[in-house]
């Protein structure tokens, strides 16, 4: 009978050991799966952060180029430069080269005080856009006429005029 009890105890021990071993393997598998998912989630959050960082960099880079779909926005920017400089700035032309869609030629006319015209040129050259000034002509405004005796009369009113041409680039 003692043999029977000992044999039963050993069989119960072996069965309990196998059950615990099986549950241990299942728990290990579940833990491994959870760890894999955590690593995957951490990797995905890193990818999402990198994508967000890349979008911010792309937005910053795009801010240095003209958007050809929003030329009006660029014209508004130029007019704000004129207002900041205290001059009257008129955009005469904005031409996108047919052979090179990234090259935009701009011609502006400026009227006002000499200091304001020079400030306008300075603001253009230091704008966030890539700007290459190709021509800048500045002259004093003069008016001609005839005085009461019939002699030609030339007068200046202290105003200056400027014609500025520059090239900038856009992203295709």
MODELLER restraints for C-alpha pairs under 7 A, 6 or more apart:
rsr = mdl.restraints
at = mdl.atoms
rsr.add(forms.Gaussian(group=physical.xy_distance, feature=features.Distance(at['CA:64:A'], at['CA:128:A']), mean=5.37, stdev=0.5))
rsr.add(forms.Gaussian(group=physical.xy_distance, feature=features.Distance(at['CA:64:A'], at['CA:129:A']), mean=4.31, stdev=0.5))
rsr.add(forms.Gaussian(group=physical.xy_distance, feature=features.Distance(at['CA:64:A'], at['CA:130:A']), mean=6.35, stdev=0.5))
rsr.add(forms.Gaussian(group=physical.xy_distance, feature=features.Distance(at['CA:65:A'], at['CA:129:A']), mean=5.60, stdev=0.5))
rsr.add(forms.Gaussian(group=physical.xy_distance, feature=features.Distance(at['CA:65:A'], at['CA:130:A']), mean=6.81, stdev=0.5))
rsr.add(forms.Gaussian(group=physical.xy_distance, feature=features.Distance(at['CA:65:A'], at['CA:169:A']), mean=5.87, stdev=0.5))
rsr.add(forms.Gaussian(group=physical.xy_distance, feature=features.Distance(at['CA:65:A'], at['CA:170:A']), mean=4.78, stdev=0.5))
rsr.add(forms.Gaussian(group=physical.xy_distance, feature=features.Distance(at['CA:65:A'], at['CA:171:A']), mean=6.25, stdev=0.5))
rsr.add(forms.Gaussian(group=physical.xy_distance, feature=features.Distance(at['CA:66:A'], at['CA:74:A']), mean=6.83, stdev=0.5))
rsr.add(forms.Gaussian(group=physical.xy_distance, feature=features.Distance(at['CA:66:A'], at['CA:169:A']), mean=6.35, stdev=0.5))
rsr.add(forms.Gaussian(group=physical.xy_distance, feature=features.Distance(at['CA:66:A'], at['CA:170:A']), mean=4.46, stdev=0.5))
rsr.add(forms.Gaussian(group=physical.xy_distance, feature=features.Distance(at['CA:66:A'], at['CA:171:A']), mean=6.84, stdev=0.5))
rsr.add(forms.Gaussian(group=physical.xy_distance, feature=features.Distance(at['CA:67:A'], at['CA:170:A']), mean=5.94, stdev=0.5))
rsr.add(forms.Gaussian(group=physical.xy_distance, feature=features.Distance(at['CA:67:A'], at['CA:171:A']), mean=6.63, stdev=0.5))
rsr.add(forms.Gaussian(group=physical.xy_distance, feature=features.Distance(at['CA:68:A'], at['CA:170:A']), mean=6.57, stdev=0.5))
rsr.add(forms.Gaussian(group=physical.xy_distance, feature=features.Distance(at['CA:79:A'], at['CA:89:A']), mean=5.96, stdev=0.5))
rsr.add(forms.Gaussian(group=physical.xy_distance, feature=features.Distance(at['CA:81:A'], at['CA:120:A']), mean=6.45, stdev=0.5))
rsr.add(forms.Gaussian(group=physical.xy_distance, feature=features.Distance(at['CA:81:A'], at['CA:123:A']), mean=6.76, stdev=0.5))
rsr.add(forms.Gaussian(group=physical.xy_distance, feature=features.Distance(at['CA:82:A'], at['CA:88:A']), mean=6.02, stdev=0.5))
rsr.add(forms.Gaussian(group=physical.xy_distance, feature=features.Distance(at['CA:82:A'], at['CA:89:A']), mean=5.16, stdev=0.5))
rsr.add(forms.Gaussian(group=physical.xy_distance, feature=features.Distance(at['CA:82:A'], at['CA:120:A']), mean=6.14, stdev=0.5))
rsr.add(forms.Gaussian(group=physical.xy_distance, feature=features.Distance(at['CA:85:A'], at['CA:116:A']), mean=4.99, stdev=0.5))
rsr.add(forms.Gaussian(group=physical.xy_distance, feature=features.Distance(at['CA:85:A'], at['CA:119:A']), mean=5.74, stdev=0.5))
rsr.add(forms.Gaussian(group=physical.xy_distance, feature=features.Distance(at['CA:85:A'], at['CA:120:A']), mean=5.65, stdev=0.5))
rsr.add(forms.Gaussian(group=physical.xy_distance, feature=features.Distance(at['CA:86:A'], at['CA:116:A']), mean=5.71, stdev=0.5))
rsr.add(forms.Gaussian(group=physical.xy_distance, feature=features.Distance(at['CA:87:A'], at['CA:110:A']), mean=6.54, stdev=0.5))
rsr.add(forms.Gaussian(group=physical.xy_distance, feature=features.Distance(at['CA:87:A'], at['CA:111:A']), mean=5.69, stdev=0.5))
rsr.add(forms.Gaussian(group=physical.xy_distance, feature=features.Distance(at['CA:87:A'], at['CA:112:A']), mean=4.74, stdev=0.5))
rsr.add(forms.Gaussian(group=physical.xy_distance, feature=features.Distance(at['CA:87:A'], at['CA:116:A']), mean=5.80, stdev=0.5))
rsr.add(forms.Gaussian(group=physical.xy_distance, feature=features.Distance(at['CA:87:A'], at['CA:117:A']), mean=6.77, stdev=0.5))
rsr.add(forms.Gaussian(group=physical.xy_distance, feature=features.Distance(at['CA:88:A'], at['CA:110:A']), mean=5.59, stdev=0.5))
rsr.add(forms.Gaussian(group=physical.xy_distance, feature=features.Distance(at['CA:88:A'], at['CA:111:A']), mean=5.11, stdev=0.5))
rsr.add(forms.Gaussian(group=physical.xy_distance, feature=features.Distance(at['CA:88:A'], at['CA:112:A']), mean=6.33, stdev=0.5))
rsr.add(forms.Gaussian(group=physical.xy_distance, feature=features.Distance(at['CA:89:A'], at['CA:108:A']), mean=6.80, stdev=0.5))
rsr.add(forms.Gaussian(group=physical.xy_distance, feature=features.Distance(at['CA:89:A'], at['CA:109:A']), mean=5.76, stdev=0.5))
rsr.add(forms.Gaussian(group=physical.xy_distance, feature=features.Distance(at['CA:89:A'], at['CA:110:A']), mean=4.55, stdev=0.5))
rsr.add(forms.Gaussian(group=physical.xy_distance, feature=features.Distance(at['CA:89:A'], at['CA:111:A']), mean=6.63, stdev=0.5))
rsr.add(forms.Gaussian(group=physical.xy_distance, feature=features.Distance(at['CA:90:A'], at['CA:108:A']), mean=5.65, stdev=0.5))
rsr.add(forms.Gaussian(group=physical.xy_distance, feature=features.Distance(at['CA:90:A'], at['CA:109:A']), mean=5.15, stdev=0.5))
rsr.add(forms.Gaussian(group=physical.xy_distance, feature=features.Distance(at['CA:90:A'], at['CA:110:A']), mean=6.42, stdev=0.5))
rsr.add(forms.Gaussian(group=physical.xy_distance, feature=features.Distance(at['CA:91:A'], at['CA:107:A']), mean=6.29, stdev=0.5))
rsr.add(forms.Gaussian(group=physical.xy_distance, feature=features.Distance(at['CA:91:A'], at['CA:108:A']), mean=4.43, stdev=0.5))
rsr.add(forms.Gaussian(group=physical.xy_distance, feature=features.Distance(at['CA:91:A'], at['CA:109:A']), mean=6.36, stdev=0.5))
rsr.add(forms.Gaussian(group=physical.xy_distance, feature=features.Distance(at['CA:92:A'], at['CA:107:A']), mean=5.41, stdev=0.5))
rsr.add(forms.Gaussian(group=physical.xy_distance, feature=features.Distance(at['CA:92:A'], at['CA:108:A']), mean=5.14, stdev=0.5))
rsr.add(forms.Gaussian(group=physical.xy_distance, feature=features.Distance(at['CA:92:A'], at['CA:109:A']), mean=6.58, stdev=0.5))
rsr.add(forms.Gaussian(group=physical.xy_distance, feature=features.Distance(at['CA:93:A'], at['CA:106:A']), mean=5.63, stdev=0.5))
rsr.add(forms.Gaussian(group=physical.xy_distance, feature=features.Distance(at['CA:93:A'], at['CA:107:A']), mean=5.21, stdev=0.5))
rsr.add(forms.Gaussian(group=physical.xy_distance, feature=features.Distance(at['CA:94:A'], at['CA:104:A']), mean=6.80, stdev=0.5))
rsr.add(forms.Gaussian(group=physical.xy_distance, feature=features.Distance(at['CA:94:A'], at['CA:105:A']), mean=5.76, stdev=0.5))
rsr.add(forms.Gaussian(group=physical.xy_distance, feature=features.Distance(at['CA:94:A'], at['CA:106:A']), mean=4.57, stdev=0.5))
rsr.add(forms.Gaussian(group=physical.xy_distance, feature=features.Distance(at['CA:94:A'], at['CA:107:A']), mean=6.69, stdev=0.5))
rsr.add(forms.Gaussian(group=physical.xy_distance, feature=features.Distance(at['CA:95:A'], at['CA:104:A']), mean=5.62, stdev=0.5))
rsr.add(forms.Gaussian(group=physical.xy_distance, feature=features.Distance(at['CA:95:A'], at['CA:105:A']), mean=5.10, stdev=0.5))
rsr.add(forms.Gaussian(group=physical.xy_distance, feature=features.Distance(at['CA:95:A'], at['CA:106:A']), mean=6.41, stdev=0.5))
rsr.add(forms.Gaussian(group=physical.xy_distance, feature=features.Distance(at['CA:96:A'], at['CA:103:A']), mean=6.05, stdev=0.5))
rsr.add(forms.Gaussian(group=physical.xy_distance, feature=features.Distance(at['CA:96:A'], at['CA:104:A']), mean=4.58, stdev=0.5))
rsr.add(forms.Gaussian(group=physical.xy_distance, feature=features.Distance(at['CA:96:A'], at['CA:105:A']), mean=6.40, stdev=0.5))
rsr.add(forms.Gaussian(group=physical.xy_distance, feature=features.Distance(at['CA:97:A'], at['CA:103:A']), mean=5.85, stdev=0.5))
rsr.add(forms.Gaussian(group=physical.xy_distance, feature=features.Distance(at['CA:97:A'], at['CA:104:A']), mean=6.36, stdev=0.5))
rsr.add(forms.Gaussian(group=physical.xy_distance, feature=features.Distance(at['CA:101:A'], at['CA:172:A']), mean=6.52, stdev=0.5))
rsr.add(forms.Gaussian(group=physical.xy_distance, feature=features.Distance(at['CA:102:A'], at['CA:169:A']), mean=5.16, stdev=0.5))
rsr.add(forms.Gaussian(group=physical.xy_distance, feature=features.Distance(at['CA:102:A'], at['CA:170:A']), mean=4.65, stdev=0.5))
rsr.add(forms.Gaussian(group=physical.xy_distance, feature=features.Distance(at['CA:102:A'], at['CA:171:A']), mean=5.81, stdev=0.5))
rsr.add(forms.Gaussian(group=physical.xy_distance, feature=features.Distance(at['CA:102:A'], at['CA:172:A']), mean=5.98, stdev=0.5))
rsr.add(forms.Gaussian(group=physical.xy_distance, feature=features.Distance(at['CA:103:A'], at['CA:167:A']), mean=6.82, stdev=0.5))
rsr.add(forms.Gaussian(group=physical.xy_distance, feature=features.Distance(at['CA:103:A'], at['CA:168:A']), mean=6.11, stdev=0.5))
rsr.add(forms.Gaussian(group=physical.xy_distance, feature=features.Distance(at['CA:103:A'], at['CA:169:A']), mean=4.73, stdev=0.5))
rsr.add(forms.Gaussian(group=physical.xy_distance, feature=features.Distance(at['CA:103:A'], at['CA:170:A']), mean=6.42, stdev=0.5))
rsr.add(forms.Gaussian(group=physical.xy_distance, feature=features.Distance(at['CA:104:A'], at['CA:167:A']), mean=5.62, stdev=0.5))
rsr.add(forms.Gaussian(group=physical.xy_distance, feature=features.Distance(at['CA:104:A'], at['CA:168:A']), mean=5.22, stdev=0.5))
rsr.add(forms.Gaussian(group=physical.xy_distance, feature=features.Distance(at['CA:104:A'], at['CA:169:A']), mean=5.60, stdev=0.5))
rsr.add(forms.Gaussian(group=physical.xy_distance, feature=features.Distance(at['CA:104:A'], at['CA:170:A']), mean=6.97, stdev=0.5))
rsr.add(forms.Gaussian(group=physical.xy_distance, feature=features.Distance(at['CA:105:A'], at['CA:166:A']), mean=5.94, stdev=0.5))
rsr.add(forms.Gaussian(group=physical.xy_distance, feature=features.Distance(at['CA:105:A'], at['CA:167:A']), mean=4.51, stdev=0.5))
rsr.add(forms.Gaussian(group=physical.xy_distance, feature=features.Distance(at['CA:105:A'], at['CA:168:A']), mean=6.46, stdev=0.5))
rsr.add(forms.Gaussian(group=physical.xy_distance, feature=features.Distance(at['CA:106:A'], at['CA:165:A']), mean=5.70, stdev=0.5))
rsr.add(forms.Gaussian(group=physical.xy_distance, feature=features.Distance(at['CA:106:A'], at['CA:166:A']), mean=5.42, stdev=0.5))
rsr.add(forms.Gaussian(group=physical.xy_distance, feature=features.Distance(at['CA:106:A'], at['CA:167:A']), mean=6.13, stdev=0.5))
rsr.add(forms.Gaussian(group=physical.xy_distance, feature=features.Distance(at['CA:107:A'], at['CA:164:A']), mean=5.78, stdev=0.5))
rsr.add(forms.Gaussian(group=physical.xy_distance, feature=features.Distance(at['CA:107:A'], at['CA:165:A']), mean=4.37, stdev=0.5))
rsr.add(forms.Gaussian(group=physical.xy_distance, feature=features.Distance(at['CA:107:A'], at['CA:166:A']), mean=6.57, stdev=0.5))
rsr.add(forms.Gaussian(group=physical.xy_distance, feature=features.Distance(at['CA:108:A'], at['CA:163:A']), mean=5.95, stdev=0.5))
rsr.add(forms.Gaussian(group=physical.xy_distance, feature=features.Distance(at['CA:108:A'], at['CA:164:A']), mean=5.32, stdev=0.5))
rsr.add(forms.Gaussian(group=physical.xy_distance, feature=features.Distance(at['CA:108:A'], at['CA:165:A']), mean=6.40, stdev=0.5))
rsr.add(forms.Gaussian(group=physical.xy_distance, feature=features.Distance(at['CA:109:A'], at['CA:162:A']), mean=5.76, stdev=0.5))
rsr.add(forms.Gaussian(group=physical.xy_distance, feature=features.Distance(at['CA:109:A'], at['CA:163:A']), mean=4.71, stdev=0.5))
rsr.add(forms.Gaussian(group=physical.xy_distance, feature=features.Distance(at['CA:109:A'], at['CA:164:A']), mean=6.40, stdev=0.5))
rsr.add(forms.Gaussian(group=physical.xy_distance, feature=features.Distance(at['CA:110:A'], at['CA:117:A']), mean=6.65, stdev=0.5))
rsr.add(forms.Gaussian(group=physical.xy_distance, feature=features.Distance(at['CA:110:A'], at['CA:161:A']), mean=5.66, stdev=0.5))
rsr.add(forms.Gaussian(group=physical.xy_distance, feature=features.Distance(at['CA:110:A'], at['CA:162:A']), mean=4.86, stdev=0.5))
rsr.add(forms.Gaussian(group=physical.xy_distance, feature=features.Distance(at['CA:110:A'], at['CA:163:A']), mean=6.30, stdev=0.5))
rsr.add(forms.Gaussian(group=physical.xy_distance, feature=features.Distance(at['CA:111:A'], at['CA:160:A']), mean=5.76, stdev=0.5))
rsr.add(forms.Gaussian(group=physical.xy_distance, feature=features.Distance(at['CA:111:A'], at['CA:161:A']), mean=4.51, stdev=0.5))
rsr.add(forms.Gaussian(group=physical.xy_distance, feature=features.Distance(at['CA:111:A'], at['CA:162:A']), mean=6.32, stdev=0.5))
rsr.add(forms.Gaussian(group=physical.xy_distance, feature=features.Distance(at['CA:112:A'], at['CA:159:A']), mean=5.41, stdev=0.5))
rsr.add(forms.Gaussian(group=physical.xy_distance, feature=features.Distance(at['CA:112:A'], at['CA:160:A']), mean=5.37, stdev=0.5))
rsr.add(forms.Gaussian(group=physical.xy_distance, feature=features.Distance(at['CA:112:A'], at['CA:161:A']), mean=6.57, stdev=0.5))
rsr.add(forms.Gaussian(group=physical.xy_distance, feature=features.Distance(at['CA:113:A'], at['CA:159:A']), mean=5.42, stdev=0.5))
rsr.add(forms.Gaussian(group=physical.xy_distance, feature=features.Distance(at['CA:113:A'], at['CA:160:A']), mean=5.61, stdev=0.5))
rsr.add(forms.Gaussian(group=physical.xy_distance, feature=features.Distance(at['CA:114:A'], at['CA:160:A']), mean=5.72, stdev=0.5))
rsr.add(forms.Gaussian(group=physical.xy_distance, feature=features.Distance(at['CA:117:A'], at['CA:162:A']), mean=6.87, stdev=0.5))
rsr.add(forms.Gaussian(group=physical.xy_distance, feature=features.Distance(at['CA:124:A'], at['CA:131:A']), mean=6.94, stdev=0.5))
rsr.add(forms.Gaussian(group=physical.xy_distance, feature=features.Distance(at['CA:125:A'], at['CA:131:A']), mean=6.03, stdev=0.5))
rsr.add(forms.Gaussian(group=physical.xy_distance, feature=features.Distance(at['CA:130:A'], at['CA:168:A']), mean=5.58, stdev=0.5))
rsr.add(forms.Gaussian(group=physical.xy_distance, feature=features.Distance(at['CA:130:A'], at['CA:169:A']), mean=6.58, stdev=0.5))
rsr.add(forms.Gaussian(group=physical.xy_distance, feature=features.Distance(at['CA:131:A'], at['CA:166:A']), mean=6.50, stdev=0.5))
rsr.add(forms.Gaussian(group=physical.xy_distance, feature=features.Distance(at['CA:131:A'], at['CA:167:A']), mean=5.88, stdev=0.5))
rsr.add(forms.Gaussian(group=physical.xy_distance, feature=features.Distance(at['CA:131:A'], at['CA:168:A']), mean=4.80, stdev=0.5))
rsr.add(forms.Gaussian(group=physical.xy_distance, feature=features.Distance(at['CA:132:A'], at['CA:166:A']), mean=5.38, stdev=0.5))
rsr.add(forms.Gaussian(group=physical.xy_distance, feature=features.Distance(at['CA:132:A'], at['CA:167:A']), mean=5.20, stdev=0.5))
rsr.add(forms.Gaussian(group=physical.xy_distance, feature=features.Distance(at['CA:132:A'], at['CA:168:A']), mean=6.35, stdev=0.5))
rsr.add(forms.Gaussian(group=physical.xy_distance, feature=features.Distance(at['CA:133:A'], at['CA:165:A']), mean=6.03, stdev=0.5))
rsr.add(forms.Gaussian(group=physical.xy_distance, feature=features.Distance(at['CA:133:A'], at['CA:166:A']), mean=4.10, stdev=0.5))
rsr.add(forms.Gaussian(group=physical.xy_distance, feature=features.Distance(at['CA:133:A'], at['CA:167:A']), mean=6.44, stdev=0.5))
rsr.add(forms.Gaussian(group=physical.xy_distance, feature=features.Distance(at['CA:134:A'], at['CA:165:A']), mean=5.58, stdev=0.5))
rsr.add(forms.Gaussian(group=physical.xy_distance, feature=features.Distance(at['CA:134:A'], at['CA:166:A']), mean=4.98, stdev=0.5))
rsr.add(forms.Gaussian(group=physical.xy_distance, feature=features.Distance(at['CA:134:A'], at['CA:167:A']), mean=6.97, stdev=0.5))
rsr.add(forms.Gaussian(group=physical.xy_distance, feature=features.Distance(at['CA:135:A'], at['CA:164:A']), mean=5.60, stdev=0.5))
rsr.add(forms.Gaussian(group=physical.xy_distance, feature=features.Distance(at['CA:135:A'], at['CA:165:A']), mean=5.00, stdev=0.5))
rsr.add(forms.Gaussian(group=physical.xy_distance, feature=features.Distance(at['CA:135:A'], at['CA:166:A']), mean=6.73, stdev=0.5))
rsr.add(forms.Gaussian(group=physical.xy_distance, feature=features.Distance(at['CA:136:A'], at['CA:162:A']), mean=6.96, stdev=0.5))
rsr.add(forms.Gaussian(group=physical.xy_distance, feature=features.Distance(at['CA:136:A'], at['CA:163:A']), mean=5.75, stdev=0.5))
rsr.add(forms.Gaussian(group=physical.xy_distance, feature=features.Distance(at['CA:136:A'], at['CA:164:A']), mean=4.41, stdev=0.5))
rsr.add(forms.Gaussian(group=physical.xy_distance, feature=features.Distance(at['CA:136:A'], at['CA:165:A']), mean=6.42, stdev=0.5))
rsr.add(forms.Gaussian(group=physical.xy_distance, feature=features.Distance(at['CA:137:A'], at['CA:162:A']), mean=5.40, stdev=0.5))
rsr.add(forms.Gaussian(group=physical.xy_distance, feature=features.Distance(at['CA:137:A'], at['CA:163:A']), mean=5.15, stdev=0.5))
rsr.add(forms.Gaussian(group=physical.xy_distance, feature=features.Distance(at['CA:137:A'], at['CA:164:A']), mean=6.40, stdev=0.5))
rsr.add(forms.Gaussian(group=physical.xy_distance, feature=features.Distance(at['CA:138:A'], at['CA:161:A']), mean=5.73, stdev=0.5))
rsr.add(forms.Gaussian(group=physical.xy_distance, feature=features.Distance(at['CA:138:A'], at['CA:162:A']), mean=4.29, stdev=0.5))
rsr.add(forms.Gaussian(group=physical.xy_distance, feature=features.Distance(at['CA:138:A'], at['CA:163:A']), mean=6.59, stdev=0.5))
rsr.add(forms.Gaussian(group=physical.xy_distance, feature=features.Distance(at['CA:139:A'], at['CA:160:A']), mean=5.74, stdev=0.5))
rsr.add(forms.Gaussian(group=physical.xy_distance, feature=features.Distance(at['CA:139:A'], at['CA:161:A']), mean=5.43, stdev=0.5))
rsr.add(forms.Gaussian(group=physical.xy_distance, feature=features.Distance(at['CA:139:A'], at['CA:162:A']), mean=6.35, stdev=0.5))
rsr.add(forms.Gaussian(group=physical.xy_distance, feature=features.Distance(at['CA:140:A'], at['CA:159:A']), mean=6.23, stdev=0.5))
rsr.add(forms.Gaussian(group=physical.xy_distance, feature=features.Distance(at['CA:140:A'], at['CA:160:A']), mean=4.35, stdev=0.5))
rsr.add(forms.Gaussian(group=physical.xy_distance, feature=features.Distance(at['CA:140:A'], at['CA:161:A']), mean=6.14, stdev=0.5))
rsr.add(forms.Gaussian(group=physical.xy_distance, feature=features.Distance(at['CA:141:A'], at['CA:156:A']), mean=6.11, stdev=0.5))
rsr.add(forms.Gaussian(group=physical.xy_distance, feature=features.Distance(at['CA:141:A'], at['CA:157:A']), mean=6.98, stdev=0.5))
rsr.add(forms.Gaussian(group=physical.xy_distance, feature=features.Distance(at['CA:141:A'], at['CA:159:A']), mean=5.46, stdev=0.5))
rsr.add(forms.Gaussian(group=physical.xy_distance, feature=features.Distance(at['CA:141:A'], at['CA:160:A']), mean=5.04, stdev=0.5))
rsr.add(forms.Gaussian(group=physical.xy_distance, feature=features.Distance(at['CA:141:A'], at['CA:161:A']), mean=6.12, stdev=0.5))
rsr.add(forms.Gaussian(group=physical.xy_distance, feature=features.Distance(at['CA:142:A'], at['CA:154:A']), mean=6.63, stdev=0.5))
rsr.add(forms.Gaussian(group=physical.xy_distance, feature=features.Distance(at['CA:142:A'], at['CA:155:A']), mean=5.63, stdev=0.5))
rsr.add(forms.Gaussian(group=physical.xy_distance, feature=features.Distance(at['CA:142:A'], at['CA:156:A']), mean=4.66, stdev=0.5))
rsr.add(forms.Gaussian(group=physical.xy_distance, feature=features.Distance(at['CA:143:A'], at['CA:154:A']), mean=5.72, stdev=0.5))
rsr.add(forms.Gaussian(group=physical.xy_distance, feature=features.Distance(at['CA:143:A'], at['CA:155:A']), mean=5.39, stdev=0.5))
rsr.add(forms.Gaussian(group=physical.xy_distance, feature=features.Distance(at['CA:143:A'], at['CA:156:A']), mean=6.37, stdev=0.5))
rsr.add(forms.Gaussian(group=physical.xy_distance, feature=features.Distance(at['CA:144:A'], at['CA:153:A']), mean=5.57, stdev=0.5))
rsr.add(forms.Gaussian(group=physical.xy_distance, feature=features.Distance(at['CA:144:A'], at['CA:154:A']), mean=4.52, stdev=0.5))
rsr.add(forms.Gaussian(group=physical.xy_distance, feature=features.Distance(at['CA:144:A'], at['CA:155:A']), mean=6.46, stdev=0.5))
rsr.add(forms.Gaussian(group=physical.xy_distance, feature=features.Distance(at['CA:145:A'], at['CA:152:A']), mean=5.73, stdev=0.5))
rsr.add(forms.Gaussian(group=physical.xy_distance, feature=features.Distance(at['CA:145:A'], at['CA:153:A']), mean=5.02, stdev=0.5))
rsr.add(forms.Gaussian(group=physical.xy_distance, feature=features.Distance(at['CA:145:A'], at['CA:154:A']), mean=6.47, stdev=0.5))
rsr.add(forms.Gaussian(group=physical.xy_distance, feature=features.Distance(at['CA:146:A'], at['CA:152:A']), mean=4.45, stdev=0.5))
rsr.add(forms.Gaussian(group=physical.xy_distance, feature=features.Distance(at['CA:146:A'], at['CA:153:A']), mean=5.10, stdev=0.5))
rsr.add(forms.Gaussian(group=physical.xy_distance, feature=features.Distance(at['CA:147:A'], at['CA:153:A']), mean=5.85, stdev=0.5))
